[in-house]
Amino acid sequence: MIEFEKGTIEEILVRLHDIGLQLNDNSNVKSVPMEKYKELLDLSIHVARKTIDFSNTIDEIIEDMENKTIV
């Protein structure tokens, strides 16, 4: 299993994915193809990474503003 930093969005999404797989295994309805789960996981991780990129950009902007205020 891939390890992610504890508390990250990626970790949360992977855990949600695992829960979905377990629910699918336990359901009596027609199962969802594994490829669909993989697509969902890939998309979720992509969105999480973009979110982190935006968050880092915002942090940099705030840090720059704080540094300008201090000077």
Secondary structure, DSSP 8 states (H G I E B T S, - for coil): -----TT-HHHHHHHHHHHHHHHHHH-SS----HHHHHHHHHHHHHHHHHHHHHHHHHHHHHHHHHHHHH-
